Each structure stands twice: as C-alpha cells, then as structure tokens.
Amino acid sequence: MDSSHTMQTVDFRGSPAEVVTVEIRGFDPYALSITDSAGVSDSYEADNVFSCLLKARRDLEEKGLLLCCQGARPDVMVTGMRKQTEGGRFAYSFNPETREIYDDDVDILAPASFDAIGTVEEQRRNIFKMAGIADI
C-alpha cells in the first residue's frame, strides 16, 4: 500500500500555509510520514492508515495547521471492518444529524478544500453523534 501524496495545509482561518508530502509505507503496522518543504519529516505508526492520519493531524493542529484531505472531513469515518480489510485507507461519509451513512467510498488521502475539513475534535464529536453515543 506504499504511496506518496502532495497536500496543502492551511491555518485555522483557512489561509494556505505549506504544501507537504504525505507518504504511506508498510502494512500492519502502517507508517505515515509528513515531510515539509524544508525536508523535516515526522512519522506516525498504527495498525491502519486512518489512525496514522489522526496522529499526524493532532500534531499538525498543535502547530496551528489543518491538513486538506478527505480524511480530515468531520463527516468521514472508518469502520472497524474497513480498518481490518482495507487498512483504513477508505472511509464512508455520513450525515451526523440523520445518522445516514452514504454508499460512496472516500479515499482519506485525496485532497479536500478548507471549507470541507475540520479538526480531529470536530470529527470525533460527529462520529459520536452518528453512533448515538453521548459525548460527556
């Protein structure tokens, strides 16, 4: 499943920040690395790509950046089945209000616009809402 992707980061206001390279390597554990324009790289390991991406997004958010990819949309989630069978690379989109899961496949590393993405916390809250779990 090795692959390389160029992605835009933005600040929390949506202003373009930096273009980074995101690379996926391996298989259980997967490794995701993000390399900035200066060549500085951070690496994240997990048993699926979505979990690697979550770790990377948390680190980027601490630096004031959001990653413009489909996996950063607050209406996207990966099910346990997809994590096991596809390594968490593909996800479902959903409506947190109606709890409807759409049939489309979302490549979590495909580009997304700033107006479509959110923080890890926004995504977590929507997934809880979708699952009918009280967020305390």
N, C-alpha and C positions, 0 to 999 in steps of 0.2 A: 504494500500500500504506500510505498515511498512516493512523495510528491512535493512539489515546490510551488508556492503561490506568492504573488506580489499583492500587498494590501495597503490601503490607505488607513492611517489613524487620524483621528480628529480630537480636539479638546472638547470639554463638556458643553461648550457653546456651539459646536459644530464646525469650527474653523479647522481647515486642513492642518495637520501637524507634520507627520512624517510618513513616508512610504517605507514599509518594512517587508522583509521576506519571511514567509512562514513555511517551514518545512516539516513534513511528517516522515518519520522513519520507524521501521520495525513493526512488530506485531506482538502484542501482549507480553511485555509492556510496550506500549507505543511511546514514542518520543516526539514532542513538538518543540521546535526551536523557532525563535523570533530573532531576526538579525536586523539591526537598524542601519542607517546609511553610513555610520561611522565604523561598521563592522562589529559592533558589540552585540553579542548573542546571549540569550537566556534560553534555557532548556527546561522542559516540563515532561515528566513521565507519569503514565497512568495505564490502566488496563483497557482504555478506549480513548478515541480521539476527542470526543466531546469533553471528557473530564480533563484531558490535557489543555484543551482550549479554555475551559473555565479557569484553570490555574493561571494561564497566561493572561486572560482578561482581568483577573483580580490584580495581578502585578501591574498591568498597564493602567488600570484605574487608579492605583496608588500614585502613579506618575502623572495623573490628570489626563489620561488618554483613553479613548474608546477605539476598538478595532472594528472596521467597517466590513463585517462579514455576516452571512446569513445565520451563523451560529450565535450571533450577538443580538438577534431579534428577541424581544420579550415574548413573542408569540410562537416560539420554536422550542420543541423539547425532543429529547431522545428517549425512547422507551428502553426498558431493560432488555427486551428481546432484540432490538436493533443494536444495542451495545454488544450483545453476545454474538449475533450472527453477522453483523456488518462492521464491527469495531467502532460503532458510534459515529461514523462519518456522515451518515444520512439521518435526517430527522423528519418530524412531522410539524406542520404549522397547526395552530389551533385558535379558537376564539375563547378567551378565558371567561367571557360573560355567559355564553351559551353552552360552554363546555363541549363544543363540537370540534372533533379532530378532522382536519381536511385530508384528502387522499393524496395530495401532492407530496413528492419527495423533495426534501430540501438538502442540498449539499452544504454542510455547515461552513465550508471553506470558500464558498462562492461569494463574490462581492455583494455588498448591500449599501444602500445610501444612509446617510446620517439620520434622516427622518424615520428610518425603519428600525434602527438599532436602539438598544438600551443598556443599562448597567446589569451586572450579574444579579444584583438585589432585585431589580425590576423583573427580571426573568424568573427568579426564584418565587417571588410573590405571585406571578401569573400562573406558574406551574402548580403552586399550592392551591390557588383558586380553581384551576382546571380540575385538579384531583379532588376538590371538595374538602380540603384539609384546612382547618382553622390555623391561621398564622398568628402565633402568640409571641 
